[in-house]
Amino acid sequence: MKPIHMITPTKYYHIEAVYDLLGDTVIVCDYGSRAVNNDHRHIVKVDSMDDVRGVVNGIVKVRLDHGYEFV
């Protein structure tokens, strides 16, 4: 899956599905302010790459509801 970048005028959100060091499938969500170096990271463990699409679709829906746009 390709990384997803979303922004508002003041914030950004980056979503990427990767394998961690233990071989588990995780979704890494980086988000924060575009104006200052105020970054956060949220990691969601999923059972398989097949489950990634459903989780990412849920995250994207919430971000779109909060005014984010795709880059």
RODO-2510 file (C-alpha; in nm, 4 decimals, decimal comma):
residues 71
     n   res          X          Y          Z
     1     m     0,0000     0,0000     0,0000
     2     k     0,1259     0,3456    -0,0871
     3     p     0,1543     0,6043     0,1920
     4     i    -0,1385     0,8444     0,2294
     5     h    -0,0768     1,2161     0,2941
     6     m    -0,3575     1,4441     0,4119
     7     i    -0,3457     1,8092     0,5197
     8     t    -0,5468     2,1042     0,6448
     9     p    -0,4134     2,4609     0,6393
    10     t    -0,2581     2,4027     0,9847
    11     k    -0,2222     2,0249     1,0312
    12     y    -0,0988     1,7147     0,8502
    13     y    -0,1664     1,3396     0,8729
    14     h     0,0495     1,0645     0,7184
    15     i    -0,0604     0,6980     0,7069
    16     e     0,1611     0,4063     0,6063
    17     a     0,1329     0,0281     0,6462
    18     v     0,4645    -0,1414     0,7277
    19     y     0,6134    -0,4486     0,8923
    20     d     0,7836    -0,3824     1,2261
    21     l     1,1078    -0,5405     1,3471
    22     l     0,9233    -0,8440     1,4791
    23     g     0,7476    -0,9033     1,1473
    24     d     0,4078    -0,7804     1,2655
    25     t     0,1937    -0,5722     1,0310
    26     v     0,1347    -0,2219     1,1679
    27     i    -0,0190     0,1027     1,0470
    28     v     0,1956     0,4034     1,1359
    29     c     0,0100     0,7347     1,1649
    30     d     0,2219     1,0496     1,1944
    31     y     0,0362     1,3737     1,2577
    32     g     0,0879     1,7210     1,3900
    33     s     0,1143     2,0896     1,3193
    34     r     0,2470     2,2205     0,9898
    35     a     0,3661     2,5453     1,1512
    36     v     0,5874     2,4126     1,4320
    37     n     0,7788     2,0940     1,4949
    38     n     0,5022     1,9373     1,7032
    39     d     0,4778     1,5782     1,5776
    40     h     0,2991     1,2721     1,7129
    41     r     0,2982     0,9056     1,6150
    42     h     0,0231     0,6493     1,6628
    43     i     0,0833     0,2824     1,5764
    44     v    -0,2049     0,0421     1,5113
    45     k    -0,1286    -0,3307     1,5032
    46     v    -0,3331    -0,5301     1,2517
    47     d    -0,3461    -0,9051     1,2006
    48     s    -0,2610    -0,9050     0,8299
    49     m    -0,2212    -0,6849     0,5253
    50     d    -0,5777    -0,7849     0,4326
    51     d    -0,7067    -0,6005     0,7414
    52     v    -0,5096    -0,2850     0,6576
    53     r    -0,7567    -0,1525     0,3997
    54     g    -1,0509    -0,1553     0,6441
    55     v    -0,8573     0,0200     0,9207
    56     v    -0,7085     0,2789     0,6836
    57     n    -1,0500     0,3486     0,5283
    58     g    -1,1853     0,4208     0,8769
    59     i    -0,8966     0,6569     0,9565
    60     v    -0,9341     0,8387     0,6227
    61     k    -1,3108     0,8801     0,6736
    62     v    -1,2557     1,0485     1,0103
    63     r    -0,9826     1,2758     0,8686
    64     l    -1,2073     1,3789     0,5768
    65     d    -1,4887     1,4551     0,8232
    66     h    -1,2433     1,6840     1,0085
    67     g    -1,1592     1,8843     0,6973
    68     y    -0,8404     1,7134     0,5768
    69     e    -0,7679     1,6884     0,2039
    70     f    -0,5460     1,4492     0,0097
    71     v    -0,2118     1,5814    -0,1089
***
